[in-house]
Amino acid sequence: MAKNPFATRAISAGDMCQSVFAVLGRYSAGLVLVIIAVVLLSVVGSSFGWSDLGSWETSLPLFGNHLNMVSIAELQWHLFALLVMVSGSYVLQQDRHIRVDLLSARMSPKGRVTVDLVGDLLFLLPFFGCLAWFSFGYVENSFLMGEQSNSGGLIDRYLVKATMPLGAFLLLGCGLGRILKNIGILFQTDECASNKARMPS
């Protein structure tokens, strides 16, 4: 049975688009180990009453010219924010996001694809498009203000805020890829159904 060329190209393009935008998310799992190490350092440091861990002359991005326990505590949620925002695209690509299984389990494969397609067009793209657009100003203001910790911890607060437009951009790209793929699947399904209906009994 001949395949629909448009459906095949749409599925291939969608898969490729999803793979590209999910690369960072795929390897973000390594951040979990870093977060664990930082949390352990924070616990040990608090137990021993550590305060300043080191200083240097040249100012480094995010850390400035010193490292203390406040910096370690703030680094935990900086890393967690990066993990959450970057890994979302990989979760979407792998289809591991939360869905109402009680309803989707009763649907046909075509029905589930249709729900995903409508949901992506009506909710995913508009929401993350708005988040990407408005969060740029949020990051810009933080950069222009030179926002940093109020407790003498990390500097360059705009870096952690930049995870919002980054994560939104990755999810938009991955979402567009899934839309392309699902359109291809629907065309392929319709083509198969039409050919089956035309087959002599």
N, C-alpha and C positions, 0 to 999 in steps of 0.2 A: 504494500500500500504506500503510495507516494505521500511524502510529508509536505506540509504547507511551508514553503520557503520563508514567508514572512514570520511565521511562528518560530521556526528554527533560528532565524537571525535574531528575533526579539529575545528568545530565551538565552542565546549565547551572549548577546550584548548585556542583558540583565545580570547574568552570572559574572561576567567580567567586571562590570561596574561594582557589583557587591563585593567582589574579591578585593578590588583596589581600595575601596573605602573602609574595608574591615581589617586591613593589614595591621594598623596600629592597635586596634582592639584585640586582635588575635594574640599579639605579643605582650599586651598589657597585664596578663596574668602574672608576669614576673614582678610587677609592682607589689603583689601581695606579700612576697618574701621581704621586700624592702620595708613595707609597712610593719610587718612583724618585728623586724630588726629594730626599727625606730621605736616601736612601742616597748620592746624589752629594754632598750637603752633608757627610755623615759622612766620605766619602773625602777630599774637598778639605780639610776641617778637620783631619783626621789628618795629611795631607801637609804642611800649613803649621804644624802644632803648636798649633792653636787650643785654648783651654781654655774660658774663660768667653765666651759670646757676647752676653750682655746681662742686665740686672736691672731690676726695677721695684718699686715700693712695694706695690701692691695684689696680694694673692695670687690667682692664677688657678687654676681647676680643672685638675688634672693637672700643670701646669707649676710651680705655686707662685709664687715671686717672682724666679726666675732661669732662665736657659737656658744650658746648657753642653753639651759634647760627650757627656757621659754621658747627658744627657737625649735628645740626638739619637739615640744608639745604642739606647736603650730605646724610643724612639718608633717605631723600625722594627718591632719585634715586637709593639708595641701595635696598630699599624695593620694588620699582617699577621694578627693574631688576629681583629680586627674584620672584615677582608676574608673570611677563611675561614668564620667563623661566620655572617655575614650572607648571604653569597652562596650557601650551601647550598640555601636554599629555592628560589632561582631556577634552580639547576642541576636540582633535582628537578622543578620545573614544566616545564622544557624537555626533560625526559627525557634529560639528558646525563650522568647518573651512571653509574658503572662497573657493567657487568653482564657475565655470561659469554656473550658473543656466539656462541661455538661451540655452546652449547646452545639459546639463544633463537632463533637463526637457523633451527633445525630445527622450531620450534614453530609452530602455527597462531596467527593473531592472537588468537583466544579463549584459547589456551593461555598466551600471553605475558601477557595481561591477568589471567588467573587467578593466575599465579605472582606478578605484581606485587601483586595484592590480598592474597594469603596472606602474602607477605613483609612488606607494610606492616602488616598486623594482628598478626603474630607477632613481628616484629623492630623495625620503624621506630617504631611507636607506643610499645611498652613501653620501648625503649632511650632515646628522646628524652624520654619522659615522666619516667623516672627521672632523667635528666640535668637536666631543668628543675627537678624537685623538690629534688634534693640540692644542686644548684649555688647555689640561693638562700641556703642556709646558709653556703656557702663565701664568697659575696659579702658576706653580712651580717657574718661574722666579720672579714673584711678591712676592712670599713667601721668596725666598732666598735673595732678595734685601731689604726685610723689607719695602716694598712700603707702603706709607701712604699719607695722605693729605698734600699738599704743603701749606695749609692755616691754619694749626693748628687744623684741624677738626678730622675726624675719622682716626683710624689707621687700620692695618691689611687689606689693600686694596685687598689682595688675596681672602678674603672671598666673596666679591661681584663678583670677577672674576670667582670664583668657581661655580657660578650659571650657567655658560655656559656649562661646561661638565656635570653638574647635569641635566640641562634641556635637553641636547642632549641625555643623557643616558635614561631618562624617555621617550622621544619621540621615541627613537630606540626600546625600549621594547614595547611600545604601538603600534608602527608601525608593529613590528613582529607579535603581537597579531592580528592586523587587517588583515595582510596578511594571517595568518592561517585561520581566520574566513572566509575571502573572498574565499579562495581556497575551503573550506568546502561548502560554499554556491554555488559555481560554480559546484562542483561535485554533490551536491544535486539537483541542477537545471537540470543538464545533465541527472541524473538518472530519474527524473520525466518525462523529455521530452522523454527519451527512452521507459519508461514504457507506456506512453501515445500513442506513435507510435505503440507499439505492441498490444494495446488493439483492439479487434475486433470492427468493425464499425456496 
